[in-house]
Amino acid sequence: MPASFSPIFDNASSQAAAISDLFKVVLAICGVILVIVSSMVGISLIRFRHRPGSEEPPSYFGNRKLEIVWTVGPILIIIWLFALTARGMRQFDPPANREPDLIVIGHQWWWEVRYPQTGVVTANEIHIPVGRKWLVRLESADVIHDFWVPALARKMQMIPGQTNHTWMRFSVIAESPAAFGAWLRGQVNPAAIPAADSAQTGLKIFQTMTCINCHSLRGVSIAANAAPDLTHLADRTILGAGVLSNTETNLFRWLKNPQDFKPGCFMPNLKLTDAQAGTLTSYLEILK
Amino acid sequence: MSEDASTFIAIETPAAASAPRGLFSWVATVDHKRIGILYLLTTLVFFVIGGVEALLMRIQLARPNNTFLSPDAFDQMFTMHGTTMIFLVVMPTLIGLANYLVPLMIGARDMAFPRLNALSFWLLPCGGLLLHFSLLAGGAPAVGWFSYAPLSETSYATTSGVDYWTLSLLILGVGSVAASINLIATILTQRAPGLTIRRLPLFVWMVFVNSFLVILALPALNAAIVMLFIDRHLGTHFFAPANGGSAVLWQHFFWAFGHPEVYIMALPAFGIISEVVPVFSRRPIFGYEFVAASTVAIALLSFGVWAHHMFAVGLGHPMDLFFAATSMMIAVPTGIKVFAWSATMWGGAIRLTTAMLFAVAFLIQFTIGGLSGITFAVVPIDWQVTGTYYLVAHFHYVLFGGTFFAVFAGLYYWFPKITGRMLSERLGKLNFWMALIGFNTAFFVQHFLGLMGMARRIYTYPDLPGWGLLNMISTIGAFLLGASVLVLLWNIIVSLRHGKPAGANPWQAWTLEWATTSPPPAHNFDRVPLIRSRRPLWDLAHPENSDPIVGGIAARDGFVLEKNRVGIISFLITESVFFLMLILAYLYYNNHAMNGPTPTSMLNPQRTGIYTLCLLASSLTIWLAGKKLEAKKHSAFRWLLTLTILLGTVFIIGQGREYLRIFHAGVMVNSNLFATTFFTLTGFHGLHVCVGLIALLILMGLSLAGDFKQGRIEAVKSIGLYWHFVDAVWLVVFSVIYLRLLL
């Protein structure tokens, strides 16, 4: 994703662009007000300084007309702002009676990503096709989370609770509809079957070392939704909801002790030996 | 006109006692000046603690992927920093200043209730120590200063940190409410002759309006945290969505307190600026009436904007638009003030003392913070920037660049009055420039960080372009700001010993606190000047050019109030809000059918109706008792009082039997949300009845001891009002819970 100063202003969707335009107008209005106040204060500080020996300035208690002006003026400005606000909000209304294209469920501390029309389940990495409006349903499995892709759309809380901290980055990859379709078709497939010996041993480790109690592998076993679905783990760019980039070395280090990288997350240190972690990694690496 | 008998009013003061000495005299004091100083010293300690917590966070955030603080430690830091700064620093500093200054500014001898004043103070270190004890008891709370549910429920916040947070806030809340009741009663009943409401100094007026905000907003918090505490310890589910509770309800309840709270932290600061800017511009405030009226407008509107903290919750466009409109409206009265202060400077003769420097910085910084607040009111913009560092920048600009700079201004302005010595202007200017540069460096860049996508309450961040640099700049600014506080502390210490003696009125100011020595004697005033306008000392010094008389020569307020009555009515107002929240929770959760026990299956309106009649009858009997006492018929008074106590006891026994019946049916407070809300609402009401019965017994004791023979029966009238209130609340509760069944 190209680096930009602000994804809010260098955005990639019509919704985000609408907000950014509105923001520029509002900032301009605020800027004018700040200039007026600063000028009043600044000029006073220069022109109306006390000169030693001079008398007290004449007592001036106010000017009703001026006070009315600076009451009515702001009222008119906020009426204008309110109209802009009401207009700006309208394009965020989701259409009624439409099935969601994407369901994202917040967990402590990862994102469950579901594509309901194809049954694909993945985690922490969201692919979407460009040029389409998608309805995204947001849920939470535990506490409140905030879902936000500034370059694309507004922030929305995932009730029931409020997120507090930490690594919950996810990647959004917007690609051409053809590339998206290819990605999605790949994701529909069940987990790859290990061929090499080490990968087969790795799968056995996965099944016996309690991994399968939390992590689903479609085609192998489905676990309760306590942890990310790993069916196509090797395709993802990040691990641990953004803690590490997804390389073989990083995966090995994560398996050795996830608490080193994401202290407090719910994946315990399984005390794998180097050999076990190595074979497990070679299995997980085939899960494209 | 020379100083003669007509320019001063002799006031009756008891013989001036010699000032009490020794450490214990400070512990036992009920003198508002000493209590004010105790407040300020205590908040100074918590300010340093809260500042250290902030600096620790800034160290962690100075570089990407930093490991200085663990995620959990970081969460504890931001929770404690926010809670400490709001409840242990800003609020009590403003209350402490008000405590010191209000009686002096109204020409009174002390607050209306000196012993209540002392209690209010001591609840502050008590609550503060309790909160910090959590650090030794398994960990500080780590759920943010607003403790959103269900994260704050026991399933997710497993240590007792949230419990310490809850209990300490309850204690601190009682202290704040008590102090505000005291301020209301003082301002309404203790003013010197000639000081009508229309002639009040703006600091006093704003503290007065603010005190109503406190007594109306704090009980909403108390109700919410009581419910959270019950959830955490009695297994109920007020805010646990997994069992039918509502996380959004917590947000509504919390922000119903939380938004007025930010105005509670702003209004007294506005009052400080309204005193400092005129004096150092040598001009009266521009447009006193508009400024005073705008204060009331802000107070009223502040109760109607709370859900602008919830625009990202998905409340629906109608609600979002309503709160957007009210949030924008509240900018108008605030703007009136900013323009008024600026206009006061225009055409004046400005003296840039340190106090004035801080006040001018306040004007610009508060405007910046207020304008960024306007951007949040535009809902789609809020949808992008809420929960980011843009928001962190906004509230630090209004609370630190605004309120706290106003506090610094007030400190430099009133330090001479409090201590009798001037603070060093040289050190003061150093303090100011370091604070100005440090504050703006630390927080201006945070606007950009938020726009770049940096969320708040994250313990670290990835190495994205510009994020590390801006965070490092912010950290450097924060440390500079911290250093400026050290300069301030040094200035205070040095000036206490070697500061220039101040004299009564070093700034040639105009309000009554400057009409006595520095520091004032224990009884505050030997005599009070004649008060005809808003600037009595200006009139005294410039008889040929005195201010126009405000309200006519023989002006009086159209009312005379008695302080006990004002006190108890203020207390009843605060209790009403507490009950209102419990009633709202009951209505919210009993609006639809649910599993488990229901009102129809558990309750008997007819039986409870009979007990209700007993309670209502007891209101009649205590009213009659009061009448008898006024007619000095002490024996009849005691008989009627006994009857009242008996009727009240019958009611409590009836409630108790109903509870027992429900328990025997196997229903406990955590059975379902009907049971929870039923027991909570009727339980707190029953508690109020019991407290009332104890108070009535105390009245009985006082009567038997002959206390009322002199005709001073305010206590009876006050308790009588409380008893009527408890009955009135029961009428509402009875209708909401029982009468609905008959419909």
Interface residues (C-beta under 8 A of the other chain):
Chain A: A3 F5 S6 P7 I8 F9 A16 A18 I19 L22 F23 V26 L27 C30 I33 L34 V37 S38 M40 V41 I43 S44 L45 F48 R49 H50 R51 S54 E56 P57 S59 Y60 F61 G62 N63 R64 L66 E67 W70 T71 P74 I75 I78 L81 F82 L84 T85 A86 G88 M89 F92 D93 Q108 D142 V143 I144 D146 W148 P150 R154 K155 M156 Q157 I159 P160 G161 Q162 T163 N164 H165 T166 R169 G242 P263 G264
Chain B: S70 P71 D72 F74 D75 A142 V143 G144 Y148 A149 P150 L151 Y156 P241 A242 A247 V248 S281 R282 R283 P284 F286 G287 Y288 E289 F290 A312 V313 G314 H317 D320 L321 A324 A325 M328 M329 A331 V332 G335 I336 V338 F339 A340 S342 A343 M345 W346 G347 G348 A349 I350 R351 L352 V360 L363 I364 T367 I368 L371 S372 I374 T375 A377 V378 V379 P380 I381 W383 Q384 V385 T386 G387 F448 L451 M452 G453 A455 R457 I458 Y459 P462 L464 P465 G466 W538 H542 N545 D547 P548
